[in-house]
């Protein structure tokens, strides 16, 4: 019984590790935030990447 559980565990774990390894291969370790929206838009246009907006509302 335990060898069946172990085999199922490996079958579930292997695709997950391969997916995580391929998705994080070329990603930077941190997000570089631009100071102004105009700078971010200009950089996004030249690199062809989307913009991530962070809205901060103090409470």
C-alpha positions as CSV (number, residue, x, y, z in Angstrom):
1,X,0.0,0.0,0.0
2,X,2.8,2.4,0.9
3,X,4.6,1.9,-2.4
4,X,1.4,2.9,-4.3
5,X,1.1,6.1,-2.2
6,X,4.8,6.8,-2.9
7,X,4.3,6.2,-6.6
8,X,1.3,8.6,-6.7
9,X,3.3,11.2,-4.7
10,X,6.1,11.1,-7.3
11,X,3.7,11.3,-10.2
12,X,2.1,14.4,-8.6
13,X,5.4,16.0,-7.5
14,X,7.4,15.7,-10.8
15,X,5.3,17.9,-13.0
16,X,5.1,20.5,-10.3
17,X,8.9,20.8,-9.9
18,X,9.4,20.9,-13.7
19,X,6.9,23.6,-14.1
20,X,8.4,25.7,-11.3
21,X,11.9,25.2,-12.7
22,X,10.9,26.3,-16.2
23,X,8.8,29.3,-15.1
24,X,11.5,30.8,-12.9
25,X,14.4,30.3,-15.2
26,X,14.7,33.8,-16.7
27,X,12.8,35.9,-14.1
28,X,14.7,38.6,-12.1
29,X,14.9,38.2,-8.3
30,X,13.3,41.5,-7.6
31,X,11.0,44.1,-9.0
32,X,12.6,47.3,-10.1
33,X,10.1,50.1,-9.4
34,X,10.1,53.2,-11.5
35,X,9.6,56.6,-9.8
36,X,6.9,57.9,-12.1
37,X,4.2,56.4,-14.4
38,X,5.8,58.1,-17.4
39,X,9.1,56.4,-16.8
40,X,7.3,53.1,-16.4
41,X,5.3,53.5,-19.6
42,X,8.4,54.5,-21.6
43,X,10.3,51.5,-20.2
44,X,7.4,49.1,-20.9
45,X,7.1,50.4,-24.5
46,X,10.8,49.7,-25.2
47,X,10.9,46.3,-23.5
48,X,7.5,45.1,-24.6
49,X,6.6,44.0,-21.0
50,X,3.4,44.9,-19.1
51,X,3.3,47.4,-16.2
52,X,2.6,46.3,-12.6
53,X,0.9,49.1,-10.7
54,X,1.1,49.3,-6.9
55,X,-1.5,51.5,-5.2
56,X,-0.7,52.4,-1.6
57,X,-3.4,53.9,0.5
58,X,-2.3,54.7,4.0
59,X,-4.9,54.1,6.7
